């Protein structure tokens, strides 16, 4: 028996069965826990318990307000080989206006104190409203945002959106950015 479906049928299949995209070689399968391998590379097309969004939808959500944008891009590191007394200034970090930059919460394994700080920071941002809409992002093909979104889901947030296009996807669409300063846990 041969099955034939048209373009609309295929689109409907993708809406009903998102795992079809996960079998695309450009996407990695979802791990059962946090990703602890190389942070740059193919990422899943899905996130269990959350929702994947792309630039057009995020633009509409951002324009409407009432969302919490969380940039989890890693902290810039001082380049190797600099003289010990050399002054190094990291380049400006751009994010989507209105975002909070919480660097490094997307690593595969984080210290319990850092995990507690991320949880407390989300609770503070959302007034502990587990139905608040949280959008997590960093860069394309970077697992940090997937891991950080997964953490938010495990903390009990019910409307976690993962934006895998990252800041580069936002910029490529010609949308405005702002220069951000990282928020770090108290020492």
MARBA-3410 file (N, C-alpha, C, O; in Angstrom, 1 decimal):
187
0.9,-1.2,0.0,0.0,0.0,0.0,0.9,1.2,0.0,1.8,1.3,0.8 ~ 0.6,2.2,-0.8,1.4,3.4,-0.9,0.6,4.5,-0.3,-0.6,4.7,-0.6 ~ 1.2,5.3,0.6,0.5,6.5,1.2,1.0,7.7,0.5,2.2,7.9,0.3 ~ 0.0,8.6,0.2,0.3,9.8,-0.4,-0.4,10.9,0.4,-1.6,10.8,0.6 ~ 0.4,11.9,0.7,-0.2,13.1,1.4,0.3,14.3,0.7,1.5,14.4,0.3
-0.5,15.3,0.6,-0.1,16.6,0.0,0.6,17.4,1.0,0.8,17.0,2.2 ~ 1.0,18.6,0.6,1.7,19.5,1.4,0.9,19.9,2.7,1.5,20.0,3.8 ~ -0.4,20.1,2.5,-1.2,20.4,3.7,-1.2,19.2,4.7,-1.2,19.4,5.9 ~ -1.3,18.1,4.1,-1.4,16.9,5.0,0.0,16.7,5.7,0.0,16.3,6.9 ~ 1.1,17.0,5.1,2.4,16.9,5.7,2.5,17.9,6.8,3.0,17.6,7.9
2.0,19.1,6.5,2.1,20.2,7.6,1.2,19.8,8.8,1.6,20.0,9.9 ~ 0.1,19.2,8.5,-0.8,18.8,9.6,-0.1,17.6,10.4,-0.2,17.6,11.6 ~ 0.6,16.7,9.7,1.3,15.7,10.4,2.4,16.2,11.3,2.5,15.8,12.4 ~ 3.1,17.3,10.8,4.1,17.9,11.7,3.5,18.6,12.9,4.1,18.6,14.0 ~ 2.3,19.1,12.8,1.7,19.7,13.9,1.2,18.7,14.9,1.3,18.9,16.1
0.8,17.5,14.4,0.3,16.5,15.3,1.5,15.7,15.9,1.5,15.3,17.0 ~ 2.5,15.5,15.1,3.6,14.6,15.5,5.0,15.4,15.3,5.7,15.2,14.3 ~ 5.3,16.2,16.4,6.6,17.0,16.3,7.8,16.1,16.2,8.9,16.6,15.9 ~ 7.7,14.8,16.7,8.9,14.0,16.6,9.4,13.8,15.2,10.6,13.4,15.0 ~ 8.6,14.0,14.2,9.1,13.9,12.8,10.2,14.8,12.6,11.2,14.4,12.0
10.2,16.0,13.1,11.3,17.0,12.9,12.5,16.5,13.7,13.6,16.7,13.2 ~ 12.3,15.8,14.8,13.5,15.4,15.6,14.3,14.4,14.9,15.5,14.2,15.2 ~ 13.7,13.7,13.9,14.4,12.7,13.1,15.2,13.3,12.0,15.9,12.6,11.2 ~ 15.1,14.6,11.8,15.8,15.4,10.8,17.3,15.4,11.2,17.6,15.7,12.3 ~ 18.2,15.0,10.3,19.7,14.9,10.7,20.2,16.3,11.1,21.3,16.4,11.8
19.6,17.4,10.8,20.0,18.7,11.2,19.7,18.9,12.7,20.2,19.9,13.2 ~ 18.9,18.1,13.3,18.5,18.2,14.6,18.9,17.0,15.5,18.9,15.9,15.0 ~ 19.3,17.3,16.7,19.7,16.2,17.6,18.4,15.7,18.3,17.5,16.4,18.4 ~ 18.4,14.4,18.7,17.3,14.0,19.5,17.3,14.6,20.9,18.4,15.0,21.4 ~ 16.2,14.8,21.5,16.1,15.3,22.9,16.7,14.3,23.8,16.4,13.1,23.8
17.7,14.8,24.7,18.2,13.9,25.7,17.1,13.7,26.8,16.2,14.5,26.9 ~ 17.3,12.7,27.6,16.4,12.5,28.7,16.6,13.5,29.8,15.7,13.8,30.6 ~ 17.8,14.0,30.0,18.1,14.9,31.0,18.7,16.2,30.3,18.3,16.6,29.3 ~ 19.7,16.8,31.0,20.3,17.9,30.4,21.4,17.5,29.5,22.0,16.4,29.7 ~ 21.7,18.3,28.5,22.8,18.0,27.6,24.1,18.4,28.2,24.2,19.5,28.7
25.0,17.5,28.3,26.3,17.7,28.9,27.5,17.6,28.0,28.6,17.7,28.4 ~ 27.2,17.4,26.7,28.3,17.3,25.7,28.7,18.7,25.2,28.5,19.7,25.9 ~ 29.3,18.8,24.0,29.7,20.1,23.5,28.5,21.0,23.4,27.4,20.5,22.9 ~ 28.7,22.2,23.7,27.5,23.1,23.8,27.1,23.6,22.4,26.0,24.0,22.2 ~ 28.0,23.6,21.4,27.7,24.0,20.1,27.5,22.9,19.2,28.4,22.0,19.1
26.4,22.8,18.4,26.2,21.7,17.5,24.7,21.6,17.3,23.9,22.4,17.8 ~ 24.3,20.6,16.5,22.8,20.5,16.3,22.1,20.3,17.6,22.5,19.6,18.5 ~ 20.9,21.0,17.7,20.1,20.9,18.8,18.8,20.3,18.4,18.5,20.2,17.2 ~ 17.9,19.9,19.4,16.7,19.3,19.1,15.7,20.3,18.4,15.9,21.5,18.4 ~ 14.7,19.7,17.7,13.7,20.6,17.1,12.5,20.7,18.1,11.6,21.5,17.8
12.6,20.1,19.3,11.5,20.1,20.2,12.1,20.3,21.6,13.3,20.1,21.9 ~ 11.2,20.5,22.6,11.5,20.5,24.0,10.3,20.0,24.8,9.3,20.7,24.8 ~ 10.4,18.9,25.3,9.3,18.2,26.1,8.9,19.1,27.2,9.7,19.6,28.0 ~ 7.6,19.4,27.3,7.1,20.2,28.4,7.1,21.7,28.1,6.5,22.5,28.8 ~ 7.7,22.1,27.0,7.8,23.5,26.5,7.3,23.6,25.1,6.8,22.7,24.5
7.6,24.8,24.6,7.2,25.0,23.2,8.4,25.7,22.5,9.0,26.6,23.0 ~ 8.6,25.4,21.2,9.6,26.0,20.4,8.9,27.1,19.6,7.9,26.9,19.0 ~ 9.5,28.3,19.6,9.0,29.4,18.8,10.2,30.0,17.9,11.3,29.8,18.2 ~ 9.8,30.7,16.9,10.7,31.3,16.0,10.5,32.8,16.0,9.6,33.3,16.6 ~ 11.3,33.5,15.2,11.4,34.9,15.2,10.0,35.6,15.0,9.7,36.5,15.7
9.2,35.2,14.0,8.0,35.9,13.7,7.1,35.9,14.9,6.5,36.9,15.3 ~ 6.9,34.7,15.5,6.1,34.6,16.7,6.6,35.4,17.9,5.9,36.0,18.7 ~ 7.9,35.3,18.1,8.5,36.0,19.2,8.4,37.5,19.0,8.2,38.2,20.0 ~ 8.5,38.0,17.8,8.3,39.4,17.6,6.9,39.9,18.0,6.7,40.9,18.6 ~ 5.9,39.1,17.7,4.5,39.4,18.1,4.3,39.3,19.6,3.7,40.2,20.2
4.9,38.3,20.2,4.8,38.2,21.7,5.5,39.4,22.4,5.0,39.9,23.3 ~ 6.7,39.7,21.9,7.4,40.8,22.5,6.7,42.1,22.4,6.7,43.0,23.3 ~ 6.0,42.3,21.2,5.3,43.6,21.0,4.1,43.7,21.9,3.7,44.7,22.3 ~ 3.5,42.5,22.3,2.3,42.5,23.1,2.7,42.7,24.6,1.8,43.0,25.4 ~ 4.0,42.4,25.0,4.4,42.6,26.4,3.9,41.4,27.2,3.2,40.5,26.7
4.2,41.5,28.5,3.7,40.5,29.4,4.5,39.2,29.3,4.0,38.1,29.9 ~ 5.7,39.2,28.7,6.5,38.0,28.7,7.8,38.3,29.4,8.2,39.4,29.6 ~ 8.5,37.2,29.8,9.8,37.3,30.4,10.8,36.7,29.5,10.9,35.5,29.3 ~ 11.7,37.6,29.0,12.8,37.2,28.1,14.1,36.9,28.9,14.5,37.8,29.7 ~ 14.6,35.7,28.7,15.8,35.3,29.5,16.9,34.9,28.5,16.8,33.9,27.8
17.9,35.7,28.5,19.1,35.4,27.6,20.1,34.6,28.5,20.5,35.1,29.6 ~ 20.4,33.5,28.1,21.3,32.6,28.9,22.7,32.4,28.2,23.4,31.4,28.5 ~ 23.1,33.3,27.3,24.3,33.2,26.7,25.5,33.1,27.7,25.4,33.7,28.7 ~ 26.5,32.3,27.4,27.6,32.2,28.3,28.3,33.5,28.5,28.3,34.4,27.7 ~ 29.0,33.6,29.6,29.8,34.8,29.9,31.0,34.8,29.0,31.5,33.7,28.7
31.4,36.0,28.5,32.6,36.0,27.7,33.8,35.7,28.6,33.9,36.1,29.8 ~ 34.8,35.0,28.1,36.0,34.7,28.8,37.2,35.4,28.3,37.3,35.6,27.1 ~ 38.1,35.8,29.2,39.3,36.5,28.8,40.1,35.6,27.9,40.3,34.4,28.2 ~ 40.5,36.1,26.7,41.3,35.3,25.8,42.6,34.8,26.4,43.2,35.4,27.2 ~ 42.9,33.6,26.0,44.2,33.0,26.4,45.4,33.7,25.8,45.3,34.3,24.7
46.5,33.7,26.5,47.7,34.3,26.0,47.8,35.8,26.2,48.9,36.4,25.8 ~ 46.9,36.4,26.9,47.1,37.8,27.2,48.1,38.0,28.4,48.2,37.1,29.2 ~ 48.8,39.1,28.3,49.8,39.3,29.4,49.1,39.4,30.7,47.9,39.9,30.7 ~ 49.7,38.9,31.8,49.0,38.9,33.1,48.5,40.3,33.5,47.5,40.4,34.2 ~ 49.2,41.4,33.1,48.8,42.7,33.5,47.9,43.4,32.5,47.6,44.6,32.6
47.6,42.7,31.4,46.8,43.3,30.3,45.4,43.5,30.8,44.8,42.7,31.5 ~ 44.8,44.7,30.4,43.4,45.0,30.6,42.6,44.4,29.5,42.9,44.7,28.3 ~ 41.6,43.6,29.9,40.7,43.1,28.8,39.3,43.5,29.1,38.8,43.4,30.2 ~ 38.7,44.1,28.1,37.3,44.5,28.1,36.5,43.6,27.2,36.8,43.6,26.0 ~ 35.5,42.9,27.7,34.7,42.0,26.8,33.9,42.9,25.9,33.6,44.0,26.2
33.7,42.4,24.7,32.9,43.2,23.7,31.4,43.3,24.3,31.0,42.6,25.1 ~ 30.7,44.4,23.8,29.3,44.6,24.2,28.5,43.3,23.9,28.7,42.7,22.8 ~ 27.6,43.0,24.8,26.7,41.8,24.6,25.4,42.4,24.2,24.8,43.2,25.0 ~ 24.9,42.0,23.1,23.5,42.4,22.6,22.5,41.3,22.9,22.7,40.1,22.7 ~ 21.3,41.8,23.3,20.2,40.9,23.5,18.9,41.5,23.0,18.9,42.7,22.6
17.8,40.8,23.1,16.5,41.3,22.7,16.1,42.3,23.8,16.2,42.0,25.0 ~ 15.6,43.5,23.4,15.3,44.5,24.4,14.3,43.9,25.4,13.3,43.2,25.1 ~ 14.5,44.2,26.7,13.6,43.8,27.8,14.1,42.5,28.4,13.5,42.0,29.3 ~ 15.2,41.9,27.8,15.7,40.6,28.3,16.5,40.8,29.6,17.0,41.9,29.9 ~ 16.6,39.8,30.4,17.5,39.7,31.5,18.6,38.6,31.1,18.2,37.5,30.7
19.8,39.1,31.2,20.9,38.2,30.9,21.4,37.4,32.1,22.0,38.0,33.0 ~ 21.2,36.1,32.1,21.6,35.3,33.2,22.6,34.3,32.7,22.2,33.1,32.3 ~ 23.9,34.6,32.6,24.8,33.8,31.9,25.1,32.5,32.6,25.0,32.4,33.8 ~ 25.4,31.5,31.8,25.9,30.2,32.3,24.8,29.3,33.0,25.2,28.2,33.5 ~ 23.6,29.7,33.1,22.6,28.8,33.7,22.2,27.7,32.8,21.4,26.8,33.1
22.7,27.7,31.5,22.4,26.7,30.6,23.4,25.6,30.4,23.3,24.7,29.6 ~ 24.4,25.6,31.3,25.4,24.5,31.2,24.7,23.2,31.6,23.7,23.2,32.2 ~ 25.3,22.1,31.1,24.7,20.8,31.4,24.6,20.5,32.9,23.6,20.0,33.4 ~ 25.7,20.8,33.6,25.7,20.6,35.0,26.1,21.9,35.7,27.1,22.5,35.3 ~ 25.3,22.3,36.6,25.6,23.6,37.4,25.6,23.3,38.9,24.9,22.3,39.3
26.3,24.0,39.6,26.4,23.9,41.0,25.1,24.1,41.7,24.3,24.9,41.2 ~ 24.8,23.4,42.7,23.5,23.5,43.4,23.2,25.0,43.8,22.0,25.4,43.7 ~ 24.2,25.7,44.2,23.9,27.2,44.6,23.5,28.0,43.3,22.7,28.9,43.4 ~ 24.2,27.7,42.2,23.8,28.4,41.0,22.4,28.0,40.5,21.7,28.9,40.0 ~ 22.1,26.8,40.6,20.8,26.3,40.3,19.7,27.0,41.1,18.7,27.4,40.7
20.0,27.1,42.4,19.1,27.7,43.4,18.9,29.2,43.0,17.8,29.8,43.1 ~ 20.0,29.8,42.6,20.0,31.2,42.2,19.1,31.4,41.0,18.3,32.4,40.9 ~ 19.3,30.6,40.0,18.5,30.7,38.8,17.0,30.5,39.1,16.2,31.3,38.6 ~ 16.7,29.5,39.9,15.3,29.3,40.3,14.7,30.5,41.0,13.6,31.0,40.7 ~ 15.5,31.1,41.9,15.1,32.2,42.7,14.9,33.4,41.8,14.0,34.3,42.0
15.8,33.6,40.8,15.7,34.7,39.9,14.5,34.6,39.0,13.8,35.6,38.8 ~ 14.1,33.4,38.6,12.9,33.3,37.8,11.7,33.5,38.7,10.7,34.2,38.2 ~ 11.7,33.1,39.9,10.6,33.3,40.8,10.4,34.8,41.1,9.3,35.3,41.1 ~ 11.6,35.5,41.2,11.5,37.0,41.4,11.0,37.7,40.2,10.2,38.6,40.3 ~ 11.4,37.3,39.0,11.0,37.9,37.8,9.5,37.8,37.6,8.8,38.7,37.1
9.0,36.6,37.9,7.6,36.2,37.5,6.6,36.4,38.7,5.5,36.0,38.6 ~ 7.1,36.9,39.8,6.4,36.9,41.1,5.9,35.5,41.4,4.8,35.3,42.0 ~ 6.7,34.5,41.1,6.4,33.1,41.4,5.1,32.6,40.7,4.5,31.7,41.2 ~ 4.8,33.2,39.6,3.6,32.8,38.8,4.1,31.7,37.8,4.7,32.0,36.8 ~ 3.7,30.5,38.1,4.1,29.3,37.3,3.5,29.3,35.9,3.8,28.5,35.1
2.5,30.2,35.7,1.9,30.3,34.4,2.4,31.4,33.6,2.0,31.7,32.5 ~ 3.4,32.2,34.1,4.0,33.3,33.4,4.7,32.7,32.1,5.2,31.6,32.1 ~ 4.6,33.5,31.1,5.3,33.1,29.8,6.7,33.5,29.8,7.1,34.7,29.9 ~ 7.6,32.5,29.8,9.1,32.7,29.8,9.6,32.3,28.5,9.4,31.2,28.0 ~ 10.4,33.1,27.9,11.1,32.8,26.6,12.6,32.8,26.9,13.2,33.7,27.4
13.2,31.6,26.6,14.6,31.4,26.9,15.4,31.3,25.6,14.9,30.6,24.6 ~ 16.5,32.0,25.5,17.3,32.0,24.2,18.8,32.2,24.5,19.1,32.7,25.6 ~ 19.6,32.0,23.5,21.0,32.4,23.5,21.4,32.5,22.1,21.2,33.6,21.5 ~ 22.0,31.5,21.5,22.5,31.6,20.1,22.1,30.3,19.4,21.7,29.3,20.0 ~ 22.0,30.4,18.0,21.6,29.2,17.2,22.6,28.1,17.5,23.8,28.3,17.7
22.1,26.9,17.4,22.9,25.7,17.6,23.7,25.7,18.9,24.8,25.2,18.9 ~ 23.1,26.2,20.0,23.7,26.2,21.3,22.8,25.6,22.3,21.6,25.9,22.4 ~ 23.3,24.6,23.0,22.5,23.8,23.9,22.2,24.6,25.2,21.3,24.2,26.0 ~ 22.8,25.7,25.5,22.6,26.5,26.7,21.1,26.9,26.9,20.6,26.7,28.0 ~ 20.5,27.4,25.8,19.1,27.8,26.0,18.2,26.6,26.1,17.2,26.7,26.9
18.5,25.5,25.5,17.7,24.3,25.6,17.7,23.8,27.1,16.7,23.6,27.7 ~ 19.0,23.7,27.6,19.1,23.3,29.0,18.4,24.2,30.0,17.8,23.8,30.9 ~ 18.6,25.6,29.8,18.0,26.5,30.7,16.5,26.5,30.6,15.8,26.6,31.6 ~ 16.0,26.3,29.4,14.5,26.2,29.3,14.0,24.9,30.0,13.0,24.9,30.6 ~ 14.8,23.8,29.8,14.4,22.6,30.5,14.4,22.7,32.0,13.5,22.2,32.7
15.4,23.5,32.5,15.4,23.7,34.0,14.1,24.5,34.4,13.5,24.1,35.4 ~ 13.8,25.5,33.6,12.6,26.3,34.0,11.3,25.4,34.0,10.4,25.5,34.8 ~ 11.3,24.4,33.0,10.1,23.5,33.0,10.2,22.6,34.2,9.1,22.4,34.8 ~ 11.3,22.1,34.6,11.4,21.3,35.8,11.1,22.0,37.1,10.7,21.4,38.1 ~ 11.3,23.4,37.1,11.0,24.2,38.2,9.4,24.3,38.3,8.9,24.8,39.3
8.7,23.9,37.3,7.3,23.9,37.4,6.6,25.0,36.5,5.4,25.1,36.5 ~ 7.4,25.7,35.7,6.8,26.7,34.9,6.1,26.0,33.7,6.6,25.1,33.1 ~ 4.9,26.5,33.5,4.0,25.8,32.5,4.0,26.4,31.1,3.5,25.7,30.2 ~ 4.6,27.6,31.0,4.6,28.2,29.6,6.0,28.7,29.3,6.3,29.9,29.3 ~ 6.9,27.7,29.1,8.3,28.0,28.8,8.4,27.8,27.3,8.1,26.7,26.7
8.9,28.9,26.6,9.1,28.9,25.2,10.6,28.9,25.0,11.3,29.7,25.6 ~ 11.1,28.1,24.1,12.5,28.0,23.7,12.6,28.7,22.3,11.9,28.3,21.4 ~ 13.5,29.6,22.2,13.7,30.4,21.0,15.1,30.0,20.5,16.1,30.6,20.8 ~ 15.2,28.9,19.7,16.5,28.4,19.2,17.2,29.2,18.2,18.4,29.1,17.9 ~ 16.5,30.2,17.6,17.1,31.1,16.6,18.1,32.0,17.2,19.0,32.5,16.6
18.0,32.3,18.5,18.9,33.1,19.3,19.0,34.5,18.8,18.2,35.0,18.0 ~ 19.9,35.2,19.5,20.0,36.7,19.2,20.4,36.9,17.7,20.0,37.9,17.1 ~ 21.1,36.0,17.1,21.4,36.1,15.7,20.2,36.1,14.8,20.1,36.8,13.8 ~ 19.2,35.2,15.1,18.0,35.1,14.4,17.2,36.4,14.5,16.6,36.9,13.5 ~ 17.2,37.0,15.7,16.5,38.3,15.9,17.2,39.4,15.1,16.5,40.1,14.4
18.5,39.4,15.2,19.2,40.5,14.4,19.1,40.3,12.9,18.9,41.2,12.2 ~ 19.1,39.0,12.4,19.0,38.8,11.0,17.6,39.2,10.5,17.5,39.5,9.3 ~ 16.7,39.3,11.3,15.3,39.8,10.9,15.3,41.3,10.9,14.2,41.9,10.7 ~ 16.4,41.9,11.3,16.4,43.4,11.3,15.8,44.0,12.5,15.4,45.2,12.5 ~ 15.7,43.2,13.6,15.0,43.7,14.8,16.0,44.4,15.7,17.2,44.0,15.7
15.6,45.3,16.5,16.5,46.1,17.4,17.0,45.2,18.5,16.3,44.2,19.0 ~ 18.2,45.5,19.0,18.8,44.9,20.1,19.2,45.9,21.1,19.1,47.1,20.9 ~ 19.5,45.5,22.3,20.1,46.4,23.3,21.3,45.8,23.9,21.5,44.6,23.9 ~ 22.2,46.6,24.5,23.4,46.2,25.1,23.0,45.7,26.5,22.3,46.5,27.2 ~ 23.5,44.6,26.9,23.1,44.0,28.2,24.3,43.9,29.1,25.4,43.8,28.7
24.0,43.9,30.4,25.0,43.6,31.4,24.5,42.3,32.1,23.3,42.1,32.3 ~ 25.5,41.4,32.4,25.1,40.1,33.0,24.6,40.3,34.4,25.1,41.2,35.2 ~ 23.7,39.5,34.8,23.3,39.4,36.2,24.0,38.1,36.8,23.9,37.1,36.2 ~ 24.7,38.3,37.9,25.4,37.1,38.4,24.9,36.9,39.9,24.4,37.8,40.5 ~ 25.0,35.7,40.3,24.6,35.4,41.7,25.5,36.2,42.7,26.6,36.5,42.4
24.9,36.5,43.9,25.8,37.1,44.9,27.0,36.3,45.2,26.9,35.0,45.3 ~ 28.1,36.9,45.5,29.3,36.1,45.8,29.3,35.7,47.2,30.2,35.0,47.7
END
